[in-house]
């Protein structure tokens, strides 16, 4: 029952969403994974002066790479001095380290949403990404 109440509260918050800052950019010679990490890092950087350790930030992303990384993989990497089980550095190590640092500003909860499934905020940012890609000739 408590989970259902929390979900109703989140749904209400989404309906009442207020855009604090909005950015979108395109880069040549990059990957989706890098851009997903950079977007979340930038978002957390924008909020860093507005939150205290008592706040909670909910990150919703259609990137299982980011969610799995932050909920599961990163703990092992850090225990092994930023190495994977095969003793190699994770791909995009610098970005993972920046995201880890930014996620310490308060409680950051990472949630996966299915892309292109009608999730309002996911559809919104997907539209921003497509617009900036079109504007930059991609």
Phi and psi in degrees as GROMACS dihedral restraints (atoms count N, CA, C in turn):
[ dihedral_restraints ]
;  ai    aj    ak    al  type     phi  dphi    fc
    3     4     5     6     1   -60.5    20    10
    4     5     6     7     1   -38.9    20    10
    6     7     8     9     1   -63.7    20    10
    7     8     9    10     1   -39.2    20    10
    9    10    11    12     1   -64.4    20    10
   10    11    12    13     1   -40.0    20    10
   12    13    14    15     1   -64.7    20    10
   13    14    15    16     1   -44.5    20    10
   15    16    17    18     1   -60.5    20    10
   16    17    18    19     1   -41.3    20    10
   18    19    20    21     1   -64.8    20    10
   19    20    21    22     1   -38.3    20    10
   21    22    23    24     1   -64.8    20    10
   22    23    24    25     1   -39.7    20    10
   24    25    26    27     1   -64.3    20    10
   25    26    27    28     1   -41.5    20    10
   27    28    29    30     1   -64.6    20    10
   28    29    30    31     1   -42.0    20    10
   30    31    32    33     1   -60.9    20    10
   31    32    33    34     1   -41.3    20    10
   33    34    35    36     1   -63.7    20    10
   34    35    36    37     1   -42.9    20    10
   36    37    38    39     1   -61.1    20    10
   37    38    39    40     1   -38.8    20    10
   39    40    41    42     1   -63.5    20    10
   40    41    42    43     1   -41.5    20    10
   42    43    44    45     1   -64.7    20    10
   43    44    45    46     1   -30.7    20    10
   45    46    47    48     1   -98.4    20    10
   46    47    48    49     1    16.3    20    10
   48    49    50    51     1   -54.6    20    10
   49    50    51    52     1   138.0    20    10
   51    52    53    54     1  -121.7    20    10
   52    53    54    55     1   126.3    20    10
   54    55    56    57     1   -81.5    20    10
   55    56    57    58     1   120.0    20    10
   57    58    59    60     1   -88.5    20    10
   58    59    60    61     1   -45.5    20    10
   60    61    62    63     1  -150.6    20    10
   61    62    63    64     1   147.3    20    10
   63    64    65    66     1  -138.5    20    10
   64    65    66    67     1   129.9    20    10
   66    67    68    69     1  -143.4    20    10
   67    68    69    70     1   152.0    20    10
   69    70    71    72     1  -151.2    20    10
   70    71    72    73     1   140.7    20    10
   72    73    74    75     1  -148.1    20    10
   73    74    75    76     1   160.1    20    10
   75    76    77    78     1  -120.2    20    10
   76    77    78    79     1   148.5    20    10
   78    79    80    81     1  -135.8    20    10
   79    80    81    82     1   144.2    20    10
   81    82    83    84     1   -84.5    20    10
   82    83    84    85     1   155.6    20    10
   84    85    86    87     1    54.5    20    10
   85    86    87    88     1    53.7    20    10
   87    88    89    90     1  -135.0    20    10
   88    89    90    91     1  -175.6    20    10
   90    91    92    93     1  -128.5    20    10
   91    92    93    94     1   162.6    20    10
   93    94    95    96     1   -58.6    20    10
   94    95    96    97     1   -42.3    20    10
   96    97    98    99     1   -61.2    20    10
   97    98    99   100     1   -42.8    20    10
   99   100   101   102     1   -63.0    20    10
  100   101   102   103     1   -42.8    20    10
  102   103   104   105     1   -68.7    20    10
  103   104   105   106     1   -36.1    20    10
  105   106   107   108     1   -61.3    20    10
  106   107   108   109     1   -46.5    20    10
  108   109   110   111     1   -62.9    20    10
  109   110   111   112     1   -46.2    20    10
  111   112   113   114     1   -61.8    20    10
  112   113   114   115     1   -38.4    20    10
  114   115   116   117     1   -63.4    20    10
  115   116   117   118     1   -43.7    20    10
  117   118   119   120     1   -70.4    20    10
  118   119   120   121     1   -40.5    20    10
  120   121   122   123     1   -57.5    20    10
  121   122   123   124     1   -48.0    20    10
  123   124   125   126     1   -61.9    20    10
  124   125   126   127     1   -42.1    20    10
  126   127   128   129     1   -61.0    20    10
  127   128   129   130     1   -44.6    20    10
  129   130   131   132     1   -67.3    20    10
  130   131   132   133     1   -37.0    20    10
  132   133   134   135     1   -60.7    20    10
  133   134   135   136     1   -40.6    20    10
  135   136   137   138     1   -64.5    20    10
  136   137   138   139     1   -28.9    20    10
  138   139   140   141     1   -92.6    20    10
  139   140   141   142     1   -10.9    20    10
  141   142   143   144     1   -59.1    20    10
  142   143   144   145     1   -31.3    20    10
  144   145   146   147     1   -89.8    20    10
  145   146   147   148     1     0.7    20    10
  147   148   149   150     1  -112.1    20    10
  148   149   150   151     1    -2.7    20    10
  150   151   152   153     1  -124.6    20    10
  151   152   153   154     1   161.0    20    10
  153   154   155   156     1  -119.1    20    10
  154   155   156   157     1   170.0    20    10
  156   157   158   159     1   -58.0    20    10
  157   158   159   160     1   -17.3    20    10
  159   160   161   162     1   -79.5    20    10
  160   161   162   163     1   -16.1    20    10
  162   163   164   165     1   -77.7    20    10
  163   164   165   166     1   160.3    20    10
  165   166   167   168     1  -121.4    20    10
  166   167   168   169     1   135.2    20    10
  168   169   170   171     1  -117.7    20    10
  169   170   171   172     1   128.5    20    10
  171   172   173   174     1  -102.9    20    10
  172   173   174   175     1   119.4    20    10
  174   175   176   177     1  -101.2    20    10
  175   176   177   178     1   122.3    20    10
  177   178   179   180     1  -111.0    20    10
  178   179   180   181     1   124.6    20    10
  180   181   182   183     1  -143.3    20    10
  181   182   183   184     1   151.3    20    10
  183   184   185   186     1   -93.0    20    10
  184   185   186   187     1    12.1    20    10
  186   187   188   189     1   -96.4    20    10
  187   188   189   190     1   103.7    20    10
  189   190   191   192     1   -64.9    20    10
  190   191   192   193     1   -28.6    20    10
  192   193   194   195     1   -55.5    20    10
  193   194   195   196     1   -48.4    20    10
  195   196   197   198     1   -69.0    20    10
  196   197   198   199     1   -47.1    20    10
  198   199   200   201     1   -64.1    20    10
  199   200   201   202     1   -47.4    20    10
  201   202   203   204     1   -62.6    20    10
  202   203   204   205     1   -40.5    20    10
  204   205   206   207     1   -60.3    20    10
  205   206   207   208     1   -45.5    20    10
  207   208   209   210     1   -80.9    20    10
  208   209   210   211     1   -29.1    20    10
  210   211   212   213     1   -89.5    20    10
  211   212   213   214     1   -25.7    20    10
  213   214   215   216     1  -128.5    20    10
  214   215   216   217     1   -63.1    20    10
  216   217   218   219     1   -64.5    20    10
  217   218   219   220     1   -40.9    20    10
  219   220   221   222     1   -59.9    20    10
  220   221   222   223     1   -32.7    20    10
  222   223   224   225     1   -63.3    20    10
  223   224   225   226     1   -43.9    20    10
  225   226   227   228     1   -68.5    20    10
  226   227   228   229     1   -40.8    20    10
  228   229   230   231     1   -58.4    20    10
  229   230   231   232     1   -45.6    20    10
  231   232   233   234     1   -66.6    20    10
  232   233   234   235     1   -38.7    20    10
  234   235   236   237     1   -62.6    20    10
  235   236   237   238     1   -31.3    20    10
  237   238   239   240     1   -98.6    20    10
  238   239   240   241     1    26.1    20    10
  240   241   242   243     1    57.7    20    10
  241   242   243   244     1    50.6    20    10
  243   244   245   246     1    60.8    20    10
  244   245   246   247     1    44.6    20    10
  246   247   248   249     1  -126.2    20    10
  247   248   249   250     1   148.3    20    10
  249   250   251   252     1   -79.1    20    10
  250   251   252   253     1   176.0    20    10
  252   253   254   255     1   -59.6    20    10
  253   254   255   256     1   -28.5    20    10
  255   256   257   258     1   -84.6    20    10
  256   257   258   259     1    10.0    20    10
  258   259   260   261     1    70.4    20    10
  259   260   261   262     1    13.9    20    10
  261   262   263   264     1  -100.2    20    10
  262   263   264   265     1   153.7    20    10
  264   265   266   267     1   -70.0    20    10
  265   266   267   268     1   143.8    20    10
  267   268   269   270     1   -62.5    20    10
  268   269   270   271     1   149.7    20    10
  270   271   272   273     1   -62.6    20    10
  271   272   273   274     1   145.1    20    10
  273   274   275   276     1    63.7    20    10
  274   275   276   277     1    35.5    20    10
  276   277   278   279     1   -52.9    20    10
  277   278   279   280     1   -48.0    20    10
  279   280   281   282     1   -59.3    20    10
  280   281   282   283     1   -39.5    20    10
  282   283   284   285     1   -68.6    20    10
  283   284   285   286     1   -40.8    20    10
  285   286   287   288     1   -61.4    20    10
  286   287   288   289     1   -40.1    20    10
  288   289   290   291     1   -66.9    20    10
  289   290   291   292     1   -39.8    20    10
  291   292   293   294     1   -65.0    20    10
  292   293   294   295     1   -42.0    20    10
  294   295   296   297     1   -65.2    20    10
  295   296   297   298     1   -40.5    20    10
  297   298   299   300     1   -59.9    20    10
  298   299   300   301     1   -45.2    20    10
  300   301   302   303     1   -61.8    20    10
  301   302   303   304     1   -46.8    20    10
  303   304   305   306     1   -66.7    20    10
  304   305   306   307     1   -30.5    20    10
  306   307   308   309     1   -76.3    20    10
  307   308   309   310     1    -1.7    20    10
  309   310   311   312     1   -87.7    20    10
  310   311   312   313     1    -7.0    20    10
  312   313   314   315     1   -66.4    20    10
  313   314   315   316     1   -26.3    20    10
  315   316   317   318     1  -167.3    20    10
  316   317   318   319     1  -167.3    20    10
  318   319   320   321     1   -79.1    20    10
  319   320   321   322     1   113.7    20    10
  321   322   323   324     1  -110.4    20    10
  322   323   324   325     1   120.6    20    10
  324   325   326   327     1  -110.5    20    10
  325   326   327   328     1   120.9    20    10
  327   328   329   330     1   -96.5    20    10
  328   329   330   331     1   129.3    20    10
  330   331   332   333     1  -129.5    20    10
  331   332   333   334     1   136.8    20    10
  333   334   335   336     1   -94.8    20    10
  334   335   336   337     1   136.3    20    10
  336   337   338   339     1  -125.7    20    10
  337   338   339   340     1   145.0    20    10
  339   340   341   342     1   -69.5    20    10
  340   341   342   343     1   129.0    20    10
  342   343   344   345     1   -69.7    20    10
  343   344   345   346     1   150.9    20    10
  345   346   347   348     1    57.2    20    10
  346   347   348   349     1    36.4    20    10
  348   349   350   351     1  -118.4    20    10
  349   350   351   352     1    12.4    20    10
  351   352   353   354     1    93.3    20    10
  352   353   354   355     1     3.2    20    10
  354   355   356   357     1   -65.8    20    10
  355   356   357   358     1   119.3    20    10
  357   358   359   360     1   -56.1    20    10
  358   359   360   361     1   -47.1    20    10
  360   361   362   363     1   -71.4    20    10
  361   362   363   364     1   -35.8    20    10
  363   364   365   366     1   -66.1    20    10
  364   365   366   367     1   -41.2    20    10
  366   367   368   369     1   -65.0    20    10
  367   368   369   370     1   -37.9    20    10
  369   370   371   372     1   -62.5    20    10
  370   371   372   373     1   -51.3    20    10
  372   373   374   375     1   -70.5    20    10
  373   374   375   376     1   -29.3    20    10
  375   376   377   378     1   -63.7    20    10
  376   377   378   379     1   -39.8    20    10
  378   379   380   381     1   -63.5    20    10
  379   380   381   382     1   -40.8    20    10
  381   382   383   384     1   -62.0    20    10
  382   383   384   385     1   -44.5    20    10
  384   385   386   387     1   -62.6    20    10
  385   386   387   388     1   -44.1    20    10
  387   388   389   390     1   -65.8    20    10
  388   389   390   391     1   -37.3    20    10
  390   391   392   393     1   -62.6    20    10
  391   392   393   394     1   -47.2    20    10
  393   394   395   396     1   -68.6    20    10
  394   395   396   397     1   -32.7    20    10
  396   397   398   399     1   -65.0    20    10
  397   398   399   400     1   -45.6    20    10
  399   400   401   402     1   -60.3    20    10
  400   401   402   403     1   -44.1    20    10
  402   403   404   405     1   -63.6    20    10
  403   404   405   406     1   -25.4    20    10
  405   406   407   408     1  -102.7    20    10
  406   407   408   409     1    12.7    20    10
  408   409   410   411     1    73.6    20    10
  409   410   411   412     1    26.4    20    10
